[in-house]
């Protein structure tokens, strides 16, 4: 209930009226789970924009993956992250060597959820993409049947980049690639994922030049 109201009253109006999206490949978005969506990470708004791509009826099954040490810093933020944003928390430093950081993600996928992942980890410099970490490949090696949808944002890093707290309205292009399947190799899958994002990024360059003209 609360997540639905948050989505309807804040997320949708923010994206529709303050930013504006041009989405290419919307038909590739997952319509049900289990599924994984991976995107580049340049802005405080990345998670909200990803959520806005899904219909309201599906929001209850859409969950961003986020670091517990960041969002569990104090009680109010923890409550908001879990109950309103709907994060699946991941412990980047398990208390024991036997701790499995992927356990909450595996459990969510087993319950048919759609996970939103940022393979870069933390937010990078505006409109710059850092090398992906291999966590998504480790996850897929344990759930190889789960499809992966790559999404590339162009322009979102200019709206509310890392270190900034004032939103600058800027038109954002969103490129959704066809679903990827696990290929049996962690290194092979990450190479394929990196190549997919390079292609999406190249697709965005002509549009960036038009915006700057």
C-alpha positions in Angstrom: 0.0 0.0 0.0 2.7 2.5 1.1 5.0 1.6 -1.8 2.1 2.0 -4.3 1.3 5.5 -3.0 5.0 6.4 -3.1 5.2 5.3 -6.7 2.0 7.0 -7.7 2.4 10.3 -5.9 6.2 10.8 -6.1 8.0 8.6 -8.5 5.7 8.9 -11.5 5.2 12.7 -11.2 8.9 13.3 -10.7 9.8 11.3 -13.8 7.0 12.5 -16.0 7.0 16.2 -15.2 10.5 17.1 -13.9 12.7 14.8 -16.0 11.1 13.3 -19.0 12.1 10.0 -20.5 12.6 8.7 -24.0 12.5 4.9 -23.7 13.7 2.7 -26.5 13.2 -1.1 -26.2 10.4 -0.9 -23.6 9.1 -4.2 -24.9 12.2 -6.0 -23.5 11.3 -5.1 -19.9 10.4 -8.1 -17.8 6.7 -8.5 -17.2 7.1 -10.9 -14.4 9.8 -12.5 -12.1 12.1 -13.9 -11.3 14.2 -11.5 -13.4 17.2 -9.3 -13.0 17.6 -5.8 -14.4 21.1 -4.2 -14.6 21.8 -0.6 -15.2 24.6 2.0 -15.2 24.8 4.1 -12.1 25.4 7.9 -12.3 22.7 9.6 -10.3 20.7 9.6 -7.0 17.7 9.2 -9.2 18.7 5.9 -11.0 16.6 3.7 -8.7 13.4 5.8 -9.0 13.7 6.1 -12.8 14.1 2.3 -13.0 11.0 1.8 -10.9 9.1 4.2 -13.1 9.6 2.0 -16.1 7.3 -0.7 -14.6 3.5 -0.6 -14.4 2.1 0.1 -10.9 0.6 -3.4 -10.7 4.1 -4.8 -10.9 5.8 -2.5 -8.4 5.2 -4.9 -5.4 7.5 -7.4 -7.1 10.3 -4.9 -8.1 13.1 -4.5 -5.6 16.3 -2.5 -5.8 19.4 -4.2 -4.4 21.2 -1.9 -2.0 24.0 -1.9 0.5 22.8 -2.6 4.1 25.7 -0.6 5.6 24.5 2.5 3.8 20.7 2.3 4.2 20.7 0.8 7.7 22.7 3.7 9.2 19.8 4.8 11.3 16.3 3.6 12.1 14.3 6.0 9.9 16.4 5.5 6.8 16.2 1.7 7.3 12.4 1.8 7.6 12.1 4.0 4.5 14.5 1.8 2.5 12.7 -1.4 3.4 9.1 -0.4 3.4 8.9 2.4 0.8 11.7 1.9 -1.6 11.5 -1.9 -1.1 15.2 -2.6 -1.2 16.7 -6.1 -0.8 19.7 -5.4 1.5 23.0 -6.9 0.8 25.8 -7.1 3.4 29.0 -6.2 1.6 31.0 -7.4 4.6 29.5 -10.5 6.1 30.2 -11.0 9.8 31.6 -14.5 9.2 33.7 -16.0 6.4 30.9 -18.4 5.8 28.3 -15.6 5.3 26.7 -15.6 1.9 26.1 -12.0 0.7 23.9 -13.3 -2.1 21.5 -15.2 0.2 18.8 -12.4 0.3 19.0 -12.0 -3.5 18.6 -15.7 -4.1 15.6 -15.8 -1.7 14.0 -12.9 -3.5 14.5 -14.5 -6.9 13.0 -17.8 -5.6 9.9 -15.8 -4.6 9.5 -14.5 -8.2 10.8 -11.0 -7.6 12.4 -8.6 -10.1 15.8 -7.3 -8.8 17.3 -4.0 -9.9 21.1 -4.2 -9.8 23.9 -1.6 -10.5 27.0 -3.6 -11.4 29.3 -0.6 -11.0 28.5 -0.7 -7.2 28.6 3.0 -6.2 27.6 6.0 -8.3 30.3 7.1 -10.7 31.2 10.4 -12.3 28.3 12.0 -14.4 27.8 10.3 -17.7 30.9 8.1 -17.2 30.5 4.3 -16.9 32.9 2.4 -14.6 33.9 -1.3 -15.1 31.3 -3.7 -13.8 31.9 -5.9 -10.8 31.1 -9.6 -11.2 28.4 -9.9 -8.5 25.6 -10.4 -11.1 27.6 -13.3 -12.7 28.0 -15.0 -9.3 24.3 -14.6 -8.7 23.4 -16.1 -12.1 25.8 -19.0 -11.6 23.5 -20.1 -8.8 20.2 -19.2 -10.6 21.1 -19.8 -14.3 17.5 -19.9 -15.4 16.9 -16.2 -14.5 16.9 -13.7 -17.4 18.9 -10.5 -17.3 17.7 -7.2 -18.9 20.4 -4.5 -19.5 19.4 -0.9 -19.3 21.5 2.1 -20.2 20.8 5.7 -19.0 22.0 8.7 -21.0 21.6 12.1 -19.4 20.5 11.0 -16.0 23.9 11.7 -14.5 23.3 15.4 -15.3 20.0 15.5 -13.3 21.3 14.7 -9.8 24.9 13.4 -9.9 26.9 12.1 -7.0 27.6 14.9 -4.5 24.8 17.1 -5.7 21.5 17.8 -3.9 19.7 20.1 -6.4 17.8 18.4 -9.2 18.5 19.8 -12.6 15.7 18.9 -15.1 17.3 17.2 -18.1 15.8 15.0 -20.7 16.9 11.4 -20.3 17.2 8.7 -22.9 16.7 5.1 -21.7 17.9 2.1 -23.8 16.6 -1.3 -22.9 18.4 -4.2 -24.5 17.0 -7.7 -25.3 17.1 -10.2 -22.5 20.5 -11.9 -21.9 20.8 -15.5 -20.7 23.5 -17.2 -18.6 26.2 -18.6 -20.8 27.8 -20.9 -18.2 30.9 -18.7 -17.6 31.3 -15.9 -15.1 34.0 -14.2 -17.1 32.3 -14.9 -20.4 29.0 -13.5 -19.1 30.6 -10.3 -17.8 32.4 -9.8 -21.1 29.1 -10.1 -22.9 27.4 -7.7 -20.5 30.2 -5.1 -20.9 29.9 -5.4 -24.7 26.1 -5.0 -24.6 26.5 -1.8 -22.6 29.2 -0.5 -25.0 26.7 -1.0 -27.9 23.9 0.8 -25.9 26.3 3.6 -25.0 27.3 4.0 -28.7 23.6 4.2 -29.6 23.2 7.2 -27.2 26.1 9.3 -28.6 24.2 10.7 -31.6 21.4 11.8 -29.3 23.9 13.4 -26.9 25.4 15.4 -29.8 21.9 16.6 -30.8 21.2 17.8 -27.2 24.4 19.7 -27.1 23.9 21.3 -30.6 
